[in-house]
């Protein structure tokens, strides 16, 4: 029996509680320990069996109440109703009550009349009951109490203690700082694939929950709260294997475990289940607010964005986009073609929509001459029917309307038909809506309608469009375009997707053993040592020699071959050009001797400790790129590629991936760069050796995987990518050991 532990649920973060300061939770094991990558990270994520969480046979409500005016009373009443809906037996638990709402009440967990699948904790501090729940073999618990990591350092310590206790218990916990959304009532009269919803902030899921009133089916809602145990990734993994789930919609404030999230996204991608997410924290202000709300790291947004894209997670900006995109992806069949046709009553509407769609990356193919002639049977000759297709208005009001729609859908280049109806004009808009709904029943192609009326009370919208389970109906141009682009991108992605974890290296390469001897923990390597690290992984560097005298520099220049570059080399020496520590285009022995003296004089004046001067081959013809490794707090090592030299700081034109990734992703990184045309050759310049550049990216990735957090940072800048067939050369490198 727990005595006074069973109190009214409170959200006061100043309440008294026992806090084991500094106690850390045991690490969660989400993968098989015998299947790890070369850096010791899991290559799989176990899928938690959450069936008994969402459909328990027995429930215990700890702190249940029927006293009027108490917060726990309303929650208890809702849980009783939910238990009846799912067919579960509910057992109130309270030390001083014999019954709650007429149901016999147990004084403590140990007195429960049967084993319990789910315990709902309506108490201010869940920590003291965890051990009792574990002894009673309770499978799942939900903690509503707030005042944990979202409140600051003291709350974070309390949450750490709670996480550790749950990890020891073998039980799974939802929360703390969660709510009743998991026990919401879902409509059971809707058909078709459903949306499973995951939200860290419960209220942010309300717009999607209410979509049921528009005919969109929901199957689950997981309000993860502070994620002391169960997290977003657990629910993605579980929902991806549920046959009724057509799409997973997420509102994410912070990721608890970057690697776990990617493993879950990988599972969904392999199963073809779309994951659509709003991830807050794009701005500095947004990131601060997210951290204060959930107490978790939001991560560098560029890395989060790249990681989501890499694993097929569709990131959207707002809740309206989340609901429209998830609904479309859940319900629409795979596309037959990538082409989009825009069909409208008004030429102005069609042109406007086509401009926006094309700018967003959708393909609007021109219909063939034969197809245009066919459409002109019903549409006046002076109207454009190439795509967008303008019917002029009148044909939609009679027998011609259905024929036009059918003709467009029969075009093999068209996979999506979009019809923007900017405002209701019943003689035309109502019949057009009916014709589109009827066509949607006959075709396996996607038909989208944008109903632009600000009212949304019209019968054509409420009954005809929303009454069709086959039409995708939107209220704004932007949301329609976002959803259609995500729909086409998702199916292209999953058709070609191969899990990068399948071929991830599990054992170190011979390069790793060479590299280990070069690492200097806690130090930045000199350029010379950093290049030796690159050589260990087969990355080409210029011919060069490290010298410690002017005479040796002259001999080295003769062996390297004029013209040469000379650079000071030393640990913790970055931005050498800014200090005048680089001399280029040296063509004679006298220039080399003078350069050596000048470099060593500058170093002496600046108080720099050199290990020598590098005499390097001069490589001029090519495109300067940067390839690097950084450590992200969420995802670990990340690989970056972009335009190099001074442009990396000016333009910040880079692309990021999280290892492991395959060659296709390395090439996709290059396609994301604004400066991509430079690699193909511009204004007479030859195209560069893309294969060599990709090979460098993959070798750097291998380095990042094998060295793990031992390599705090790597920067190859510039990497000179030479004309096609001539390779790539790392002209400079910076490496920092952890």
N, C-alpha and C positions, 0 to 999 in steps of 0.2 A: 504494500500500500504506500502511496506517495504523499499522503497528508495534504499539506497546504500547497503543494506544487500545482494542483488543479485550481487555477484561478481564472478570472475573466481574461480573455485575450486582450493584450494591450499593445499599443504601438509606441509607447514611451521609451526612447532609447536610454533614458537615465535610470531605468528600473534596476534594482539590485540583482546581481547574478554572480555565480561563481565563474571566473574566467581563468583558464589555465594559460597564462600569458606565455607566448613563445612556443606553445605546443603546435606542432605541424601535423597536418593530416598525412596518413599513409598514402603513398602514391597509388592512384587507381591503375589497374592493369586492364587495358582495353584491347590488347593484342596477345597473340600466343607468344610466350617468351622464347619458343624455339624457332620463331620466324621473324627475325629482326633484320633491319638493313645494316649496312656497313658501319653506321654510326651508333648502332644499338637501339634505334627507335623502331617501334612496332610497324609492321606492314599490313596489319589487319586490325579491325575494331570489332570486338564482340557486340552482337546485337542484344540488348537487354530484352528479356521476355516480359513485356509490359501488358500482356493480355489480362493478367489478374489485377493490374492497376486500373485499367479502363473498364473492366467488367469483373469486379471481384464477386466472390460468393459470400463473403462475410466482411463486415466493416466495424471497426471500433472507433467511436468518437470520444476522444480523451478531453474531458472538460465540457461535456455536453450540458446543456442548460435548457430549462423551459420557463425561467423566471422572466416576466415581462420587463422590457426595458434594457435587458442585458444584450451586448453584441453577440454573445455566443448563442443566444436563443434563436435569432434569425438564421444563423448559419446552421444550427442543428436542424431546424425545420427544413431548410433546403436540402440538407444531406439525407434526411428521411425520405423526402420526395424522390431524390435521385436514386437512392437504394431501391425504392419500389420500382422505378423505371428499368433498372438493370437487373432486377431480380435478386438482390443481395439481402442478406440478413444483417440488420444493424443492431449494434450493442452499445448503448451509452455507457460511459465510464465517468464516475464522479464519486469522491470519497464520502460525501454527506447526503446523497440523494438515493432513495430507493427506486424511484421511477423518473423517467423524463418523457414527457408527452405520452404517458401511459405505458412506456416500454420499460421492462425491468432494467435496473441500472447496476453495473458492477462497481465495487469500491476501488478497484485497481486493475491493472493489466493482468496480474497473476490470477485474478478471480474470473476472467472471461470464460464463458461456458464452452467455447470451442476455439480452435485455431483461427487466426484472423489473417486475411489477405492484405487488408489496407487499414492503417490507423491514421485518423485525421486528428491532428494535435491542435486543439483550441486553447493553448496555454501560452503564457508569456515567455517561458524559457523551455524549449524542447530538450535541451541537453540532458537533464537528469533522468528522462524516461527512456532514452535510447537503449541503455543496457537492458532494461526490463522488457522492452519490445523485442530485442534480439533473443532474450531467453525464452520468450513466448513464441519464437519462430515467425514473427510477423514479417511478411515479404516486403511491404511498401509502407512508407509513412509520408504524410504531407504536413509541413510546418508553415503556418500562416504568419507567425510572429515576425515583426520587423525589428529594426534596431541592430542589425548586424553589419556586414561589410559596407553597406550603403551609408553608414553614419560616420565612418572614420576609423582611426587606428584601434580604438577599444573594441568597436563592433567587429572589425576584421579579426582581432584576436579571438573573440567569442565564436565567430564563424569558423575559424581554423580549428578550434576545439571541437565544434560540432561535426565538421568534416572528418576529423580523426576518429571520433567516436562511431560515426556511421561506417567508416571504412573498416573498423575493427569488428563491427557487428555482423557484416554480411547482408544487412538490410539495405534497400535503396530508398533515398529520400528525395522528395520534390520540395524545393524551397531552400531556406526560409524566404520570407518576404514575398510569398505567393498569394493566391486568392482562390475563389470558388470556380473559376472559369472551366477547369477540367471537369466539373460536375454540371456543366450547363446542359440544357435540354436541346437536343438536335431534332429537327424535323425528320420523320421517318417516311414521309410521303413523296420524297423527291428521289428521282432515279438518276442513273449514270454515275460516272466517276466523281469522287468527292475531293474536297480540299481538306487537308490536315493542317491545322494552324499551330504555330509555335510562337509565343510572345514572351519576352522578358518583362515587359510592362503590360499588365493585363488589359488596361483600358485601350491600348493601341490595337487590340484585336477586335474591338466592337464593330468597326465598319465591315469587316469580313463576316463576323457572326451574323449581322443583320442581312447579309446577302441572301440568306435562306429565304427571306421574304420576296426576293426577286427570282427565286427558282434555282439558286445555286446551292448544291448540296455540300454540307460540312459533315465530317465524320469524327474528328477529334479536335481537342484544344488542349495544348500543353502550356500552361503559364509557368515558365521555369524560374522566375524570380531571381534570387541571388546565386542559384546553381551551386550550392555547397556540395551536392553529389550529382544527381541527374542533371544533365545539361542539354543544350540545344542539339549537340551532335548525337546524343543517345536517342533523342526522339526522331531526328532525321533518319538514322539507321533503322529504327523500328518502323516508322511510317513508310519507308521505301519498300518494305516487304509486305505491306498490307494490300491485298488485292483490290480493295475498294478505293484506295487512294490514287487519284489521278494527278495530283500536284501537291507540293508542300509549300506553304506560305509562312515566312518567318519575319518577325520583327526582332532584330538583334541589336542590343546596346553594347555588349562587349563579349568577346569570345574567351571562354575559360581556357581552352586548350586548342591552339592552332592546328597541331598535327591531328588531333582527334576530329576536328571539324573537317579537315581535308579527307580523312579516311571515310567519314560519313558521307561527304559529298561524292566521293568516288563510288561508294556503294549505290547511291541514288543514280549516278550517271551510268553505271553498268546496267542498272535495271531500267534505264530510260525514264525514270521518274523525275520530272522537272522540280527544281527547288528555286523558289523566287524569294528574294530577301530584301527588306529594308535594313540596311546597316547604318546606324547613326554614327557620327564622329567624323564626317568628311571635313569639317572645319575645326579649328582650335576650340572655339566656343562649344560646338557640339560635342567634342571629345570630353571637355571638362564636365559638361552636364551629364553625359553618359556615365562617367566615372563616379560622380557624386550620387547617381541614382542606383547603380548596381555594385559599385565598389570593385569593378574589374577593369583591366587594361583594355583600351579600345584598339591599340595597335596602330602602326603607321598606316594611314589610309591608303596610300598608293600600293602598299604590299597587300593589304586586305583586298583591295579591288582586283589586283592582278591574280591573287590566289583564287578568288571566287571565279573569275573568268576562266582561269586555267582548268578548273574542275567543273565547269558548266553551271555554276550557280548564277542565276539571273538576278543581277542587282538593280533595283529600282529606287527611285528617290522618295516617293510618298506613298501613303496608305491607299490613295485612290488608284495609283498605278499598281500597287501590290494586289489589290482585289481584282482589278480588271485583267491583269496579266495572268494571275493564278487561275482565274475562272476560265479564261480562254485555253490555257495550256491543259487544264484538267479535262476539258470537255471536247476539244477539237481532235479530229482524226489526223494522222500524219499527212503532210502535204503531198500532193501528186506532182507539183512543180513549184518553183520558187517565184514565178512571175505573179505580179499583183495587177489586177485591173481595177480602175477607179471609174465608177458609173454613177452619174448624177442627173438630176433634173435640170441643173443650171451649169452652163459652161464655166462661169466664174467660180462656182463651188468646186467643180472638178479640177480646174487649173490650180486653185489654191491648195487643195488637198494633195494634188500630185507634186507640187513644189515641196511641200513639207515632207511627204513620204520619200521622195528622191533624196532630199538632203539628209534624211535619217538612214539612208543606205538601202531602202527597198528598191527592188527592180521592177520597173513598169515597162515591159516590152511592148513595142509597137505591134499591133495586130497585123496580120498578113493582109495583102491587097484583097485576096479572096474573101477573107473574113470581113473586111471593111465593106466590100460590095454587098455581102450578105446582110450586114446590119443596115445598110442604106435602103434595103427593101422596106424597112419600117421607120427609119430615121431620115429626115430631109437631108438632101445631098450637101447643103451648105454647112451642116454641122460636123464637127470633128468627131470621128469615131476611132481614131488610131489608138488612143489610150493616153489620157482619160477619154471616156466615152460620154458625149453630151447628147441626151435624147430630145432636148428642147422643151420637155415638159408634157406636151399633149399625148405622145405615144403611151405614157404610163397609165393613162386613164381609160384605155380600151384594150382590145384583144392583142395589140402589138406588144404590150408590156411583158408578158410572160415569154414571148418568143425572143425578145432582145436578151433577157436574162439567160435563157437557155442557150442561145447562140454564144454568148460570152463564155459561159461555163464549159462549153464543148471545145474551146480552144486549148490544145495540149500544152501551150506555154503558160497558161494561167492556172495557178494553184489557189489563189485567194481573190475573191471578189469583194470589194469594199464599196458600199453605197452611202455617202454622206447625205443625210436629209437635214438641212440646216434649220428648217422651221416647218410647223404643221400647216398644210394647206389641203384639207380633207379631200377635195376632188382628185388630187394627185397623190399626196403623201400616204393616205390611208390605203389606197389600192396598191401602191408600190410596196408598202410594208407587207400586205397580204401576199403579193406575188413573190416577194423575197422569202417569206416564211414557207410558202409552198415549195419553192425551188430548193430550199435547204433540206426539205424532207426527201427530195428525189436525188440529190447529188452527194458525192463523197468529198466534194471540195468545200473549203471554208468560205462562208459568206458572213461578212461583218457589216453592221449597220451603225452609223453614228446618228443618234437622234438629238438634234441640236436645240430643241425647245427648252427654255429655262424652266418651264412648268413641270413637265414630266407627268402630267395628270391625264394626258390624252389617251383615248382608247387604243389608238394605233400603237402607242408605246407600251402602255400598261398591259394590254391584253394580247395584241398581235405579236409584238416583238418579244416582250418578256415571256409570253406564253409559249414561245417556241424554244424547245431544248436544243435545237440544232443551230439556231442563229446565235452569233455573238454580237451583243448590243452594247454600245458605248454612248457616253454623253459628251465626250470631247474628242476632237481630232487627235490631240497629243496622246491621250491614253490609248486610242485605237492603234496609232502608229507604233507606239512603244510595245504594245502587246503583240501585234503582228510580227514585228521584227524579232521579238523574243521567241515567238512560236517557230518561225523559220530557222532562226539561229540554233534553237534547242535541237530541232530534229536533224539539222546538218551536223551538229556537234555529236549527238549520241550515235548517229550512223557511223561515224568515223572513230568513235572513242575507244581507246585501249587504255586500261588502267596503267599508269606509270609505276605503280607499286609491283606489278607483275614481274618486270625485268629489273627492278632496283637492285643494285649490287649488294650482295650479302657478305662478301669477304673482301678484305683490302687487296689492292693491286700492288705489284712490285714498286710502282711509283710512290705509294704511301710510305713504304719502308725507307726509301731514299729521302722523302720529304721530312720524316720525323727527325732525322739527324740534323736538319737545317733549322728546325724550329727553336726559338729562344723565348721561353715563357715570360710574358709580361713585357716584352720588348718590341720595338719596331725594327724591322730588318733594314739593312742598308739596301740600296738599289742593287748592288752586286749580289747580295745574298738572296734578295727577292727574285732576281732573275734565275738564280740557281734553283729556286723552288719551282719556277715555271718550267725550267729545263727538265726537272724530275718528272713532270707530267707531260712531257713531249711538246711543250709550247715553244715555238721558235723565237729566239732572241737574236739580236745582231752579233756579228763577230766583234768581240771586245776583249780587252785585257785590263786588269786592275794593276796600276803601277804606283810606286811610291817615290819616284825621282824623275827629274826632267829627262835624263838620259834614257831611262826605261820607257818614258812616254814616246820619245822619238823612235826607239826600236819598235815599240808596239804599233805605232802609226804605220811604219813601213810594212809590218806583217799584216795588219788589218787592211791596209790599202787606202790611199788618199781618194777623196777628201774624208776627213774624220770629224767626229764630234767628241768633245772632252767635257766630262761632268765630274763634279765632286761627289764622292760616295761616302756615306756615313750613316750610322743608325740615327733615327729620329730626325732625319734630314728630309723635309718635304718642301715643295714649291721652290726648287733650286733656281729656277729662272728668275724669280722675284729678287733673289739675292745676287744675281749675276754669276751664278755657279754653273752655267752651261755656256759652252763656246761651240759654235757650229761652223761648218764649211772651212775647216782648216786644211790648207793644201801644201804646207811646207814644214820642214823640220824646225825652222826658226819660229814659225807661228805656234807650233806645238810646244816648244820650250817656253815661249812667252806666256802661252795659255796656262801651262802648268804652274808657273810662278804666280800668275795673277789669281788663279783659283785657290792656291794654298795661302796666299796673302789674305784674300777675302775671308777664308775660313778662320785663319788665325785672328783677324780683326774682330770677327763676329763671335769668337769663342766656340767654334764648332769643332767637334772631335771627328776627324775623318779616318776612314780605314784605307784611303787611297784616292786616286783619280782614275776614272774609267776613260779609256780610249776606245771609241766605238765606231763601227762601220756607220756611214751616213746613208740613210734610206730616205728617199725623197718622194718617189712617185707612188701615190695611193691615196686612200681616204682614211683619215684619222678617226678611230673609234675608241670607245672605252668599254672594258669588260671588267666587272668587279664582283666581289662578295661582301655582303654585310650580314650582321647578325640581327634578326628581328626578334623582339621580345616575345611575340606570339608563335612565330613559325620557325624560328631558328635560322639557319643559313639561307640567304636569298641571293640569287644571281641577277645582275643588272647588265644590260648592254645598251649602248647609245652612241650618239655622235661624240667624238672625243676631242682632245686638245682643249683649247679655251672654250669651245662651243658647249662643252658639257656643263660649264657653270653659267654660260649666258642663256642658252636655249633650254637646258634641262630636258632634252629630248631623249628619254630613256624608256626602256621596257623592263619589267621585272617578272621573274618566275621563282617559284619555290621548288627546290629539288624534292623528289626526283621528277625529271621530265625528259621526254624523248626528243628526237630530232625535229619532229613536226612542230613542237612547241618552241624550239630554238629558232626555227624559221619564222614562226608566227610572231615572235618577239621583233624580228627585223621588220615585218610588215606593219607593225604598230608605230614605227618611228615616222615622225613627220619628215625627216630627212631621208627617207627610204629611196627617193629617186637618185640621190647621190651615188648609191651603191650600183645603180644600173647604168651609170654614165650620163653626164650632162655636158652640153656645150663642147662636144668633141672629146671629152674624157672617156677612156675605155671603161667598160663595166668591171667591177672588182671581183675578186675570187670569193664568192659567197660561200662556197663549200668550205673553204679554209676558215672563214669567219665562224661559221656554224660549228666547225670542229673545235675551235678555240673555246667557244661557249660551252660545249659539252665537256671538254677537258677541265675547264674551270669548275663546272658543276661537280665533276667527279672529285676534284680537290676539296670542294666545299663539303661534300658528303663524307669523305674519308677523314678529313681533319676536324670536322664538326666545330665545336665551339673553341677548339685550340686556335683556330684561325679567326681572329676577331674581325679582320678587315683585309681585303685584297683589292688593289686598284691597278689595273693595267691601262695606262693612259700616257701617251697614245699607243694603241695597237694599230699599226699601219697595215691596212688591208690593200694588198698589191693588185695589179690587174689580173684578170681571170687566168687561172693556171699557175700563178706565181706565188701563191700562199699569203700568209700574214705574219708580221713580225712585231713582237712586243718591244717597243723602243724604250719604255720606262715602266717601272713597277714599284708599288709600295705595298708592303705586307706588315701587318701588326699581329703579333701573337698574343693570345689571351693569357 
